[in-house]
Amino acid sequence: MEERKYTKRSEAEKKIINNRLNRIEGQVRGVKKMIEENRYCDDVLIQLSAIDKSIKSLANHILENHMYTCVLKDLEKGNYEIIDEVVNLFRRFQ
């Protein structure tokens, strides 16, 4: 069984991530309301595009932090398998 990894995040970093997640959650609720109100497809699609960009922006933020923290620490410890993990992660982003 594979050992589960954890990332220690500062309270400030958690706050940044949670604020962004709360905004995304609000955007999704807004789209649900738009559907209930039978809003025009174009308007809904524009909002969905905004949600997509918000999620991608958050993912990039977390990825950047991952590279400068988790990946760097593993490389410093001589754990070069982390490179395979990062390569597979980038494949998921395509």
Gaussian input, Z-matrix of N, CA and C with variables (Angstrom, degrees):
# hf/3-21g

backbone

0 1
 N
 C     1     B1
 C     2     B2     1     A1
 N     3     B3     2     A2     1     D1
 C     4     B4     3     A3     2     D2
 C     5     B5     4     A4     3     D3
 N     6     B6     5     A5     4     D4
 C     7     B7     6     A6     5     D5
 C     8     B8     7     A7     6     D6
 N     9     B9     8     A8     7     D7
 C    10    B10     9     A9     8     D8
 C    11    B11    10    A10     9     D9
 N    12    B12    11    A11    10    D10
 C    13    B13    12    A12    11    D11
 C    14    B14    13    A13    12    D12
 N    15    B15    14    A14    13    D13
 C    16    B16    15    A15    14    D14
 C    17    B17    16    A16    15    D15
 N    18    B18    17    A17    16    D16
 C    19    B19    18    A18    17    D17
 C    20    B20    19    A19    18    D18
 N    21    B21    20    A20    19    D19
 C    22    B22    21    A21    20    D20
 C    23    B23    22    A22    21    D21
 N    24    B24    23    A23    22    D22
 C    25    B25    24    A24    23    D23
 C    26    B26    25    A25    24    D24
 N    27    B27    26    A26    25    D25
 C    28    B28    27    A27    26    D26
 C    29    B29    28    A28    27    D27
 N    30    B30    29    A29    28    D28
 C    31    B31    30    A30    29    D29
 C    32    B32    31    A31    30    D30
 N    33    B33    32    A32    31    D31
 C    34    B34    33    A33    32    D32
 C    35    B35    34    A34    33    D33
 N    36    B36    35    A35    34    D34
 C    37    B37    36    A36    35    D35
 C    38    B38    37    A37    36    D36
 N    39    B39    38    A38    37    D37
 C    40    B40    39    A39    38    D38
 C    41    B41    40    A40    39    D39
 N    42    B42    41    A41    40    D40
 C    43    B43    42    A42    41    D41
 C    44    B44    43    A43    42    D42
 N    45    B45    44    A44    43    D43
 C    46    B46    45    A45    44    D44
 C    47    B47    46    A46    45    D45
 N    48    B48    47    A47    46    D46
 C    49    B49    48    A48    47    D47
 C    50    B50    49    A49    48    D48
 N    51    B51    50    A50    49    D49
 C    52    B52    51    A51    50    D50
 C    53    B53    52    A52    51    D51
 N    54    B54    53    A53    52    D52
 C    55    B55    54    A54    53    D53
 C    56    B56    55    A55    54    D54
 N    57    B57    56    A56    55    D55
 C    58    B58    57    A57    56    D56
 C    59    B59    58    A58    57    D57
 N    60    B60    59    A59    58    D58
 C    61    B61    60    A60    59    D59
 C    62    B62    61    A61    60    D60
 N    63    B63    62    A62    61    D61
 C    64    B64    63    A63    62    D62
 C    65    B65    64    A64    63    D63
 N    66    B66    65    A65    64    D64
 C    67    B67    66    A66    65    D65
 C    68    B68    67    A67    66    D66
 N    69    B69    68    A68    67    D67
 C    70    B70    69    A69    68    D68
 C    71    B71    70    A70    69    D69
 N    72    B72    71    A71    70    D70
 C    73    B73    72    A72    71    D71
 C    74    B74    73    A73    72    D72
 N    75    B75    74    A74    73    D73
 C    76    B76    75    A75    74    D74
 C    77    B77    76    A76    75    D75
 N    78    B78    77    A77    76    D76
 C    79    B79    78    A78    77    D77
 C    80    B80    79    A79    78    D78
 N    81    B81    80    A80    79    D79
 C    82    B82    81    A81    80    D80
 C    83    B83    82    A82    81    D81
 N    84    B84    83    A83    82    D82
 C    85    B85    84    A84    83    D83
 C    86    B86    85    A85    84    D84
 N    87    B87    86    A86    85    D85
 C    88    B88    87    A87    86    D86
 C    89    B89    88    A88    87    D87
 N    90    B90    89    A89    88    D88
 C    91    B91    90    A90    89    D89
 C    92    B92    91    A91    90    D90
 N    93    B93    92    A92    91    D91
 C    94    B94    93    A93    92    D92
 C    95    B95    94    A94    93    D93
 N    96    B96    95    A95    94    D94
 C    97    B97    96    A96    95    D95
 C    98    B98    97    A97    96    D96
 N    99    B99    98    A98    97    D97
 C   100   B100    99    A99    98    D98
 C   101   B101   100   A100    99    D99
 N   102   B102   101   A101   100   D100
 C   103   B103   102   A102   101   D101
 C   104   B104   103   A103   102   D102
 N   105   B105   104   A104   103   D103
 C   106   B106   105   A105   104   D104
 C   107   B107   106   A106   105   D105
 N   108   B108   107   A107   106   D106
 C   109   B109   108   A108   107   D107
 C   110   B110   109   A109   108   D108
 N   111   B111   110   A110   109   D109
 C   112   B112   111   A111   110   D110
 C   113   B113   112   A112   111   D111
 N   114   B114   113   A113   112   D112
 C   115   B115   114   A114   113   D113
 C   116   B116   115   A115   114   D114
 N   117   B117   116   A116   115   D115
 C   118   B118   117   A117   116   D116
 C   119   B119   118   A118   117   D117
 N   120   B120   119   A119   118   D118
 C   121   B121   120   A120   119   D119
 C   122   B122   121   A121   120   D120
 N   123   B123   122   A122   121   D121
 C   124   B124   123   A123   122   D122
 C   125   B125   124   A124   123   D123
 N   126   B126   125   A125   124   D124
 C   127   B127   126   A126   125   D125
 C   128   B128   127   A127   126   D126
 N   129   B129   128   A128   127   D127
 C   130   B130   129   A129   128   D128
 C   131   B131   130   A130   129   D129
 N   132   B132   131   A131   130   D130
 C   133   B133   132   A132   131   D131
 C   134   B134   133   A133   132   D132
 N   135   B135   134   A134   133   D133
 C   136   B136   135   A135   134   D134
 C   137   B137   136   A136   135   D135
 N   138   B138   137   A137   136   D136
 C   139   B139   138   A138   137   D137
 C   140   B140   139   A139   138   D138
 N   141   B141   140   A140   139   D139
 C   142   B142   141   A141   140   D140
 C   143   B143   142   A142   141   D141
 N   144   B144   143   A143   142   D142
 C   145   B145   144   A144   143   D143
 C   146   B146   145   A145   144   D144
 N   147   B147   146   A146   145   D145
 C   148   B148   147   A147   146   D146
 C   149   B149   148   A148   147   D147
 N   150   B150   149   A149   148   D148
 C   151   B151   150   A150   149   D149
 C   152   B152   151   A151   150   D150
 N   153   B153   152   A152   151   D151
 C   154   B154   153   A153   152   D152
 C   155   B155   154   A154   153   D153
 N   156   B156   155   A155   154   D154
 C   157   B157   156   A156   155   D155
 C   158   B158   157   A157   156   D156
 N   159   B159   158   A158   157   D157
 C   160   B160   159   A159   158   D158
 C   161   B161   160   A160   159   D159
 N   162   B162   161   A161   160   D160
 C   163   B163   162   A162   161   D161
 C   164   B164   163   A163   162   D162
 N   165   B165   164   A164   163   D163
 C   166   B166   165   A165   164   D164
 C   167   B167   166   A166   165   D165
 N   168   B168   167   A167   166   D166
 C   169   B169   168   A168   167   D167
 C   170   B170   169   A169   168   D168
 N   171   B171   170   A170   169   D169
 C   172   B172   171   A171   170   D170
 C   173   B173   172   A172   171   D171
 N   174   B174   173   A173   172   D172
 C   175   B175   174   A174   173   D173
 C   176   B176   175   A175   174   D174
 N   177   B177   176   A176   175   D175
 C   178   B178   177   A177   176   D176
 C   179   B179   178   A178   177   D177
 N   180   B180   179   A179   178   D178
 C   181   B181   180   A180   179   D179
 C   182   B182   181   A181   180   D180
 N   183   B183   182   A182   181   D181
 C   184   B184   183   A183   182   D182
 C   185   B185   184   A184   183   D183
 N   186   B186   185   A185   184   D184
 C   187   B187   186   A186   185   D185
 C   188   B188   187   A187   186   D186
 N   189   B189   188   A188   187   D187
 C   190   B190   189   A189   188   D188
 C   191   B191   190   A190   189   D189
 N   192   B192   191   A191   190   D190
 C   193   B193   192   A192   191   D191
 C   194   B194   193   A193   192   D192
 N   195   B195   194   A194   193   D193
 C   196   B196   195   A195   194   D194
 C   197   B197   196   A196   195   D195
 N   198   B198   197   A197   196   D196
 C   199   B199   198   A198   197   D197
 C   200   B200   199   A199   198   D198
 N   201   B201   200   A200   199   D199
 C   202   B202   201   A201   200   D200
 C   203   B203   202   A202   201   D201
 N   204   B204   203   A203   202   D202
 C   205   B205   204   A204   203   D203
 C   206   B206   205   A205   204   D204
 N   207   B207   206   A206   205   D205
 C   208   B208   207   A207   206   D206
 C   209   B209   208   A208   207   D207
 N   210   B210   209   A209   208   D208
 C   211   B211   210   A210   209   D209
 C   212   B212   211   A211   210   D210
 N   213   B213   212   A212   211   D211
 C   214   B214   213   A213   212   D212
 C   215   B215   214   A214   213   D213
 N   216   B216   215   A215   214   D214
 C   217   B217   216   A216   215   D215
 C   218   B218   217   A217   216   D216
 N   219   B219   218   A218   217   D217
 C   220   B220   219   A219   218   D218
 C   221   B221   220   A220   219   D219
 N   222   B222   221   A221   220   D220
 C   223   B223   222   A222   221   D221
 C   224   B224   223   A223   222   D222
 N   225   B225   224   A224   223   D223
 C   226   B226   225   A225   224   D224
 C   227   B227   226   A226   225   D225
 N   228   B228   227   A227   226   D226
 C   229   B229   228   A228   227   D227
 C   230   B230   229   A229   228   D228
 N   231   B231   230   A230   229   D229
 C   232   B232   231   A231   230   D230
 C   233   B233   232   A232   231   D231
 N   234   B234   233   A233   232   D232
 C   235   B235   234   A234   233   D233
 C   236   B236   235   A235   234   D234
 N   237   B237   236   A236   235   D235
 C   238   B238   237   A237   236   D236
 C   239   B239   238   A238   237   D237
 N   240   B240   239   A239   238   D238
 C   241   B241   240   A240   239   D239
 C   242   B242   241   A241   240   D240
 N   243   B243   242   A242   241   D241
 C   244   B244   243   A243   242   D242
 C   245   B245   244   A244   243   D243
 N   246   B246   245   A245   244   D244
 C   247   B247   246   A246   245   D245
 C   248   B248   247   A247   246   D246
 N   249   B249   248   A248   247   D247
 C   250   B250   249   A249   248   D248
 C   251   B251   250   A250   249   D249
 N   252   B252   251   A251   250   D250
 C   253   B253   252   A252   251   D251
 C   254   B254   253   A253   252   D252
 N   255   B255   254   A254   253   D253
 C   256   B256   255   A255   254   D254
 C   257   B257   256   A256   255   D255
 N   258   B258   257   A257   256   D256
 C   259   B259   258   A258   257   D257
 C   260   B260   259   A259   258   D258
 N   261   B261   260   A260   259   D259
 C   262   B262   261   A261   260   D260
 C   263   B263   262   A262   261   D261
 N   264   B264   263   A263   262   D262
 C   265   B265   264   A264   263   D263
 C   266   B266   265   A265   264   D264
 N   267   B267   266   A266   265   D265
 C   268   B268   267   A267   266   D266
 C   269   B269   268   A268   267   D267
 N   270   B270   269   A269   268   D268
 C   271   B271   270   A270   269   D269
 C   272   B272   271   A271   270   D270
 N   273   B273   272   A272   271   D271
 C   274   B274   273   A273   272   D272
 C   275   B275   274   A274   273   D273
 N   276   B276   275   A275   274   D274
 C   277   B277   276   A276   275   D275
 C   278   B278   277   A277   276   D276
 N   279   B279   278   A278   277   D277
 C   280   B280   279   A279   278   D278
 C   281   B281   280   A280   279   D279

   B1=1.4514
   B2=1.5276
   B3=1.3095
   B4=1.4597
   B5=1.5290
   B6=1.3242
   B7=1.4608
   B8=1.5318
   B9=1.3209
   B10=1.4593
   B11=1.5216
   B12=1.3163
   B13=1.4604
   B14=1.5242
   B15=1.3110
   B16=1.4620
   B17=1.5202
   B18=1.3272
   B19=1.4595
   B20=1.5120
   B21=1.3099
   B22=1.4652
   B23=1.5214
   B24=1.3403
   B25=1.4635
   B26=1.5198
   B27=1.3044
   B28=1.4642
   B29=1.5279
   B30=1.3004
   B31=1.4680
   B32=1.5306
   B33=1.3316
   B34=1.4716
   B35=1.5319
   B36=1.3279
   B37=1.4651
   B38=1.5202
   B39=1.3364
   B40=1.4643
   B41=1.5264
   B42=1.3226
   B43=1.4719
   B44=1.5261
   B45=1.3181
   B46=1.4670
   B47=1.5234
   B48=1.3287
   B49=1.4691
   B50=1.5219
   B51=1.3204
   B52=1.4696
   B53=1.5219
   B54=1.3213
   B55=1.4765
   B56=1.5244
   B57=1.3229
   B58=1.4674
   B59=1.5215
   B60=1.3285
   B61=1.4592
   B62=1.5266
   B63=1.3202
   B64=1.4712
   B65=1.5227
   B66=1.3354
   B67=1.4655
   B68=1.5242
   B69=1.3297
   B70=1.4640
   B71=1.5265
   B72=1.3128
   B73=1.4612
   B74=1.5325
   B75=1.3188
   B76=1.4620
   B77=1.5202
   B78=1.3129
   B79=1.4612
   B80=1.5282
   B81=1.3199
   B82=1.4619
   B83=1.5246
   B84=1.3214
   B85=1.4670
   B86=1.5285
   B87=1.3223
   B88=1.4540
   B89=1.5236
   B90=1.3219
   B91=1.4624
   B92=1.5312
   B93=1.3229
   B94=1.4617
   B95=1.5329
   B96=1.3168
   B97=1.4695
   B98=1.5273
   B99=1.3307
   B100=1.4644
   B101=1.5308
   B102=1.3319
   B103=1.4597
   B104=1.5227
   B105=1.3326
   B106=1.4637
   B107=1.5289
   B108=1.3180
   B109=1.4643
   B110=1.5238
   B111=1.3398
   B112=1.4679
   B113=1.5267
   B114=1.3243
   B115=1.4600
   B116=1.5162
   B117=1.2946
   B118=1.4577
   B119=1.5258
   B120=1.3345
   B121=1.4740
   B122=1.5271
   B123=1.3098
   B124=1.4615
   B125=1.5281
   B126=1.3260
   B127=1.4674
   B128=1.5275
   B129=1.3377
   B130=1.4630
   B131=1.5206
   B132=1.3214
   B133=1.4625
   B134=1.5237
   B135=1.3060
   B136=1.4693
   B137=1.5214
   B138=1.3252
   B139=1.4620
   B140=1.5287
   B141=1.3301
   B142=1.4640
   B143=1.5254
   B144=1.3157
   B145=1.4574
   B146=1.5310
   B147=1.3214
   B148=1.4671
   B149=1.5299
   B150=1.3294
   B151=1.4667
   B152=1.5227
   B153=1.3265
   B154=1.4642
   B155=1.5213
   B156=1.3103
   B157=1.4691
   B158=1.5233
   B159=1.3301
   B160=1.4646
   B161=1.5203
   B162=1.3184
   B163=1.4611
   B164=1.5201
   B165=1.3112
   B166=1.4719
   B167=1.5245
   B168=1.3110
   B169=1.4562
   B170=1.5270
   B171=1.3219
   B172=1.4594
   B173=1.5260
   B174=1.3173
   B175=1.4672
   B176=1.5248
   B177=1.3154
   B178=1.4687
   B179=1.5238
   B180=1.3185
   B181=1.4656
   B182=1.5356
   B183=1.3341
   B184=1.4673
   B185=1.5226
   B186=1.3227
   B187=1.4677
   B188=1.5299
   B189=1.3094
   B190=1.4653
   B191=1.5255
   B192=1.3335
   B193=1.4631
   B194=1.5247
   B195=1.3171
   B196=1.4634
   B197=1.5317
   B198=1.3094
   B199=1.4680
   B200=1.5290
   B201=1.3429
   B202=1.4592
   B203=1.5269
   B204=1.3326
   B205=1.4630
   B206=1.5183
   B207=1.2988
   B208=1.4719
   B209=1.5274
   B210=1.3158
   B211=1.4675
   B212=1.5199
   B213=1.3140
   B214=1.4626
   B215=1.5243
   B216=1.3348
   B217=1.4785
   B218=1.5253
   B219=1.3368
   B220=1.4651
   B221=1.5241
   B222=1.3121
   B223=1.4694
   B224=1.5227
   B225=1.3353
   B226=1.4664
   B227=1.5254
   B228=1.3426
   B229=1.4701
   B230=1.5289
   B231=1.3459
   B232=1.4544
   B233=1.5219
   B234=1.3159
   B235=1.4629
   B236=1.5258
   B237=1.3157
   B238=1.4543
   B239=1.5268
   B240=1.3470
   B241=1.4667
   B242=1.5232
   B243=1.3217
   B244=1.4655
   B245=1.5241
   B246=1.3085
   B247=1.4693
   B248=1.5212
   B249=1.3440
   B250=1.4639
   B251=1.5291
   B252=1.3281
   B253=1.4678
   B254=1.5316
   B255=1.3209
   B256=1.4642
   B257=1.5270
   B258=1.3280
   B259=1.4655
   B260=1.5268
   B261=1.3270
   B262=1.4678
   B263=1.5218
   B264=1.3162
   B265=1.4601
   B266=1.5242
   B267=1.3290
   B268=1.4684
   B269=1.5260
   B270=1.3123
   B271=1.4734
   B272=1.5264
   B273=1.3110
   B274=1.4611
   B275=1.5401
   B276=1.3153
   B277=1.4629
   B278=1.5236
   B279=1.3260
   B280=1.4717
   B281=1.5015
   A1=109.85
   A2=115.87
   A3=121.27
   A4=110.51
   A5=115.20
   A6=120.39
   A7=109.36
   A8=115.24
   A9=120.34
   A10=109.19
   A11=115.45
   A12=121.40
   A13=109.55
   A14=115.36
   A15=121.77
   A16=108.69
   A17=115.06
   A18=121.15
   A19=108.43
   A20=116.86
   A21=122.16
   A22=107.51
   A23=115.54
   A24=120.82
   A25=109.58
   A26=115.60
   A27=119.46
   A28=109.06
   A29=115.74
   A30=120.29
   A31=110.38
   A32=116.57
   A33=120.22
   A34=110.54
   A35=116.56
   A36=120.38
   A37=110.68
   A38=116.79
   A39=120.43
   A40=110.56
   A41=116.04
   A42=120.31
   A43=110.60
   A44=117.11
   A45=121.45
   A46=110.25
   A47=116.39
   A48=120.65
   A49=110.61
   A50=116.73
   A51=119.59
   A52=112.27
   A53=117.92
   A54=120.27
   A55=110.74
   A56=115.98
   A57=119.67
   A58=111.04
   A59=117.17
   A60=120.47
   A61=111.61
   A62=116.01
   A63=119.60
   A64=111.24
   A65=116.62
   A66=119.87
   A67=110.61
   A68=116.33
   A69=120.65
   A70=109.80
   A71=116.13
   A72=121.07
   A73=110.54
   A74=115.93
   A75=120.52
   A76=111.98
   A77=116.46
   A78=120.72
   A79=110.50
   A80=117.03
   A81=121.03
   A82=110.01
   A83=116.94
   A84=119.61
   A85=111.09
   A86=115.96
   A87=120.57
   A88=112.41
   A89=116.33
   A90=120.70
   A91=109.75
   A92=117.20
   A93=120.35
   A94=109.88
   A95=116.02
   A96=120.50
   A97=110.55
   A98=115.69
   A99=119.59
   A100=110.38
   A101=116.85
   A102=120.69
   A103=109.93
   A104=116.37
   A105=120.46
   A106=111.57
   A107=116.56
   A108=122.02
   A109=112.77
   A110=116.36
   A111=121.62
   A112=112.83
   A113=115.77
   A114=120.34
   A115=110.48
   A116=115.84
   A117=124.37
   A118=110.48
   A119=115.96
   A120=122.54
   A121=112.18
   A122=117.40
   A123=121.93
   A124=110.21
   A125=116.49
   A126=120.70
   A127=111.12
   A128=115.99
   A129=120.64
   A130=109.93
   A131=117.33
   A132=121.48
   A133=111.69
   A134=117.17
   A135=120.65
   A136=109.96
   A137=116.59
   A138=120.15
   A139=111.47
   A140=116.83
   A141=120.07
   A142=110.98
   A143=116.80
   A144=120.70
   A145=110.52
   A146=116.33
   A147=120.54
   A148=110.58
   A149=116.95
   A150=121.04
   A151=109.60
   A152=116.14
   A153=120.82
   A154=110.67
   A155=117.41
   A156=121.19
   A157=110.94
   A158=117.10
   A159=120.66
   A160=110.90
   A161=116.76
   A162=121.02
   A163=110.34
   A164=117.31
   A165=120.49
   A166=111.02
   A167=116.75
   A168=120.54
   A169=110.88
   A170=116.96
   A171=120.88
   A172=110.53
   A173=117.15
   A174=120.85
   A175=110.51
   A176=117.47
   A177=120.84
   A178=111.28
   A179=116.67
   A180=121.31
   A181=109.84
   A182=116.13
   A183=120.63
   A184=110.35
   A185=117.62
   A186=121.41
   A187=110.94
   A188=117.28
   A189=120.69
   A190=110.43
   A191=116.10
   A192=118.99
   A193=111.02
   A194=116.86
   A195=121.58
   A196=110.41
   A197=116.21
   A198=120.39
   A199=111.16
   A200=116.55
   A201=120.51
   A202=113.69
   A203=117.36
   A204=119.34
   A205=110.33
   A206=117.41
   A207=122.69
   A208=112.23
   A209=116.61
   A210=120.59
   A211=110.12
   A212=116.53
   A213=120.08
   A214=111.13
   A215=117.00
   A216=120.16
   A217=110.86
   A218=117.03
   A219=119.58
   A220=111.24
   A221=117.29
   A222=120.50
   A223=110.71
   A224=116.42
   A225=120.19
   A226=111.25
   A227=116.96
   A228=121.54
   A229=111.69
   A230=117.12
   A231=120.53
   A232=113.80
   A233=116.99
   A234=121.39
   A235=108.64
   A236=116.15
   A237=120.77
   A238=113.14
   A239=116.99
   A240=120.31
   A241=110.90
   A242=115.46
   A243=119.98
   A244=110.44
   A245=117.44
   A246=120.67
   A247=110.34
   A248=116.91
   A249=120.12
   A250=110.84
   A251=115.72
   A252=120.17
   A253=110.54
   A254=116.27
   A255=120.60
   A256=110.61
   A257=117.32
   A258=120.56
   A259=109.72
   A260=117.00
   A261=120.47
   A262=111.56
   A263=116.28
   A264=120.60
   A265=110.72
   A266=116.36
   A267=119.85
   A268=111.60
   A269=117.20
   A270=120.01
   A271=110.84
   A272=116.92
   A273=120.91
   A274=111.63
   A275=116.62
   A276=121.32
   A277=112.77
   A278=117.11
   A279=119.99
   A280=111.42
   D1=133.47
   D2=-176.88
   D3=-74.17
   D4=137.33
   D5=178.72
   D6=-72.80
   D7=133.54
   D8=178.67
   D9=-77.18
   D10=134.43
   D11=178.28
   D12=-95.65
   D13=154.29
   D14=178.18
   D15=-131.41
   D16=153.91
   D17=176.16
   D18=-119.93
   D19=122.68
   D20=176.23
   D21=-83.27
   D22=116.81
   D23=178.99
   D24=-112.73
   D25=144.67
   D26=176.89
   D27=-70.31
   D28=161.25
   D29=177.44
   D30=-61.85
   D31=-36.22
   D32=178.75
   D33=-64.20
   D34=-41.87
   D35=179.80
   D36=-67.16
   D37=-42.03
   D38=176.72
   D39=-59.23
   D40=-40.40
   D41=-179.87
   D42=-63.64
   D43=-44.02
   D44=178.65
   D45=-59.89
   D46=-48.84
   D47=-178.54
   D48=-64.26
   D49=-45.98
   D50=-178.91
   D51=-64.64
   D52=-37.30
   D53=176.27
   D54=-61.23
   D55=-42.89
   D56=179.46
   D57=-67.53
   D58=-40.23
   D59=176.73
   D60=-63.47
   D61=-38.96
   D62=177.41
   D63=-62.97
   D64=-38.88
   D65=177.44
   D66=-64.80
   D67=-43.22
   D68=178.99
   D69=-62.61
   D70=-43.39
   D71=178.28
   D72=-58.77
   D73=-41.80
   D74=177.19
   D75=-64.07
   D76=-39.66
   D77=177.70
   D78=-62.50
   D79=-42.71
   D80=-179.86
   D81=-65.00
   D82=-43.32
   D83=176.40
   D84=-59.98
   D85=-37.56
   D86=177.76
   D87=-62.50
   D88=-40.77
   D89=178.55
   D90=-66.78
   D91=-40.95
   D92=177.87
   D93=-59.03
   D94=-41.70
   D95=178.61
   D96=-65.56
   D97=-39.50
   D98=178.71
   D99=-61.16
   D100=-40.31
   D101=178.84
   D102=-65.00
   D103=-44.40
   D104=178.43
   D105=-60.24
   D106=-32.64
   D107=-178.63
   D108=-89.36
   D109=4.90
   D110=-179.55
   D111=56.87
   D112=39.98
   D113=178.88
   D114=-65.94
   D115=156.00
   D116=-176.78
   D117=-60.19
   D118=137.79
   D119=-176.60
   D120=-52.21
   D121=-42.90
   D122=-178.37
   D123=-57.74
   D124=-43.88
   D125=-179.93
   D126=-64.18
   D127=-41.87
   D128=179.35
   D129=-64.35
   D130=-44.44
   D131=-179.00
   D132=-63.59
   D133=-36.92
   D134=177.20
   D135=-63.14
   D136=-42.30
   D137=178.55
   D138=-67.12
   D139=-39.13
   D140=176.89
   D141=-63.31
   D142=-37.12
   D143=176.66
   D144=-64.19
   D145=-39.44
   D146=178.04
   D147=-64.56
   D148=-39.59
   D149=177.78
   D150=-63.99
   D151=-44.59
   D152=178.66
   D153=-57.51
   D154=-44.88
   D155=179.84
   D156=-65.68
   D157=-38.28
   D158=178.18
   D159=-63.63
   D160=-43.42
   D161=179.60
   D162=-65.37
   D163=-44.30
   D164=178.92
   D165=-62.84
   D166=-39.35
   D167=178.64
   D168=-63.78
   D169=-43.27
   D170=177.84
   D171=-65.02
   D172=-43.67
   D173=178.45
   D174=-59.49
   D175=-42.02
   D176=178.61
   D177=-65.26
   D178=-38.00
   D179=177.51
   D180=-61.47
   D181=-47.87
   D182=-179.74
   D183=-66.33
   D184=-40.07
   D185=178.05
   D186=-61.74
   D187=-44.03
   D188=179.42
   D189=-60.87
   D190=-46.02
   D191=178.09
   D192=-63.06
   D193=-38.31
   D194=178.89
   D195=-59.63
   D196=-43.27
   D197=-178.75
   D198=-64.24
   D199=-41.61
   D200=-176.21
   D201=-82.38
   D202=-12.78
   D203=-179.26
   D204=-115.73
   D205=-78.96
   D206=-173.43
   D207=-58.72
   D208=-51.15
   D209=-176.11
   D210=-64.89
   D211=-46.11
   D212=-179.80
   D213=-60.04
   D214=-43.45
   D215=179.25
   D216=-62.34
   D217=-42.87
   D218=179.03
   D219=-63.10
   D220=-42.73
   D221=179.33
   D222=-63.19
   D223=-41.69
   D224=179.08
   D225=-63.18
   D226=-29.92
   D227=178.55
   D228=-83.98
   D229=-1.86
   D230=-179.69
   D231=84.36
   D232=12.74
   D233=178.34
   D234=-87.33
   D235=86.95
   D236=-176.44
   D237=-82.22
   D238=-5.79
   D239=174.05
   D240=-64.53
   D241=-20.26
   D242=178.69
   D243=-59.61
   D244=-27.49
   D245=179.03
   D246=-63.17
   D247=-42.31
   D248=176.37
   D249=-61.00
   D250=-41.18
   D251=178.71
   D252=-60.01
   D253=-44.55
   D254=-178.66
   D255=-67.30
   D256=-41.41
   D257=178.16
   D258=-59.41
   D259=-46.63
   D260=178.67
   D261=-63.50
   D262=-35.48
   D263=177.47
   D264=-63.69
   D265=-44.78
   D266=178.54
   D267=-63.18
   D268=-34.81
   D269=177.46
   D270=-62.01
   D271=-35.42
   D272=179.23
   D273=-68.06
   D274=-26.36
   D275=-177.93
   D276=-78.58
   D277=-10.20
   D278=-177.97
   D279=-80.13

